[in-house]
């Protein structure tokens, strides 16, 4: 009879310990996840006009490097730090002959955006009317990243 009672007590203690361990592990996991607004959840897009390169950081860690095209002679890509103001899976530039601008991330009031281009041979040198052009695949990856992480958690720095 003593062994039966001891077995039940041991089983109850084992169940209680397993529950406590699960609670501790669950709580630790919840705290380890980055909250929106933490550095872990921030996206920084850095565009170097002199190198015609874009570096993308998430939580301070570099995740992508892309070739880009910025403004050619007579067309300025602004320098400074910006936040995305709107995103469109497909935008059309009426000003430049109804040119499609897939996966657009707009960042100025006058219409500057990061977007896809079919003129991929021009990537790596200034070629745009002031926007920042990416290959279609890279523009889609960037668009999806910003959409997932949030515009308010994204900063665009152009140097």
C-alpha positions in Angstrom: 0.0 0.0 0.0 2.9 2.3 0.8 4.4 1.8 -2.6 1.1 2.6 -4.4 0.8 5.8 -2.5 4.4 6.7 -3.1 4.0 6.0 -6.9 0.9 8.3 -7.0 2.8 11.0 -5.1 5.8 10.7 -7.4 3.5 10.8 -10.5 1.8 13.9 -9.1 5.1 15.6 -8.4 6.4 14.7 -11.9 3.3 16.2 -13.5 3.6 19.4 -11.4 7.3 19.8 -12.3 6.5 19.2 -16.0 3.8 21.9 -15.8 6.1 24.3 -14.0 8.9 23.7 -16.5 6.5 24.2 -19.4 5.3 27.5 -17.9 8.9 28.7 -17.5 9.9 27.7 -21.0 6.8 29.3 -22.5 7.4 32.5 -20.5 11.1 32.6 -21.6 10.1 32.0 -25.2 7.6 34.9 -25.0 10.2 37.2 -23.6 12.8 36.2 -26.2 10.7 37.1 -29.2 11.3 40.7 -30.4 8.4 43.0 -29.8 7.3 45.5 -32.4 9.3 48.7 -31.8 12.4 46.9 -30.4 15.6 47.1 -32.4 15.1 43.5 -33.3 12.0 44.4 -35.3 13.4 47.4 -37.1 14.3 47.5 -40.8 17.0 50.0 -42.0 17.5 50.4 -45.7 20.7 52.2 -46.6 21.3 53.4 -50.1 24.7 54.5 -51.2 24.4 56.7 -54.3 28.2 56.7 -54.8 28.3 52.8 -54.8 24.8 52.3 -56.3 24.2 49.7 -53.6 21.4 49.1 -51.1 22.2 47.4 -47.8 19.2 46.1 -45.8 19.5 45.5 -42.1 17.0 43.8 -39.7 17.7 44.3 -36.0 21.1 45.7 -36.9 22.1 42.6 -38.9 22.7 42.9 -42.6 20.4 40.6 -44.5 20.6 41.9 -48.1 22.9 43.8 -50.4 21.4 44.8 -53.8 22.6 46.7 -56.8 20.4 49.8 -57.5 20.0 52.7 -59.9 19.5 56.1 -58.5 18.9 59.5 -60.3 20.9 60.1 -63.4 22.3 63.5 -64.5 19.5 66.1 -64.2 17.4 64.0 -61.8 18.0 64.0 -58.1 17.6 61.2 -55.7 17.3 63.0 -52.3 19.8 62.4 -49.5 18.6 62.1 -46.0 16.7 59.8 -43.7 13.1 59.0 -44.5 10.2 56.7 -43.5 8.0 54.9 -46.0 4.8 56.9 -46.5 2.9 54.4 -48.6 3.3 51.0 -50.3 1.7 49.8 -53.6 2.1 46.4 -55.2 1.7 48.2 -58.5 2.1 52.0 -59.0 2.0 53.8 -62.4 4.1 56.9 -63.1 1.8 59.1 -65.2 4.6 61.7 -65.2 6.9 59.4 -67.1 4.7 57.8 -69.7 2.5 55.5 -67.6 5.6 53.5 -66.5 4.8 50.6 -64.2 6.5 50.7 -60.8 6.0 47.3 -59.2 6.5 46.8 -55.5 6.8 50.5 -54.8 7.7 51.9 -51.4 7.2 55.7 -51.5 9.2 57.9 -49.1 8.8 61.5 -50.2 5.8 63.8 -50.8 6.9 64.5 -54.4 6.8 60.8 -55.4 10.3 59.3 -54.8 10.0 55.6 -54.3 12.0 52.4 -54.2 10.6 50.1 -56.9 11.2 47.3 -59.4 12.5 47.9 -62.9 12.8 45.8 -66.0 16.0 47.8 -66.9 18.1 45.5 -64.9 21.2 46.0 -67.1 21.3 49.6 -65.8 21.5 48.5 -62.2 24.8 49.6 -60.6 24.8 53.0 -62.2 22.7 56.2 -62.1 19.8 55.7 -64.5 16.5 56.8 -62.9 14.4 59.9 -62.8 15.2 60.1 -59.0 13.6 56.9 -57.7 15.6 54.0 -56.5 15.3 51.0 -58.8 15.8 47.4 -58.0 15.6 44.1 -59.9 12.0 42.7 -59.8 13.0 39.8 -57.5 14.9 42.1 -55.0 12.1 44.7 -55.0 9.6 42.0 -54.2 11.7 40.7 -51.3 12.2 44.2 -49.9 8.5 45.0 -50.3 7.5 41.8 -48.5 10.0 42.5 -45.7 8.7 46.0 -45.1 5.1 44.9 -45.3 5.8 42.1 -42.7 7.8 44.3 -40.3 5.7 47.5 -40.8 6.3 50.9 -42.4 6.6 52.5 -39.0 9.4 50.2 -38.1 11.3 51.0 -41.3 13.9 53.7 -42.0 15.4 54.6 -45.3 18.7 56.3 -45.3 20.2 57.7 -48.5 23.8 58.8 -48.6 
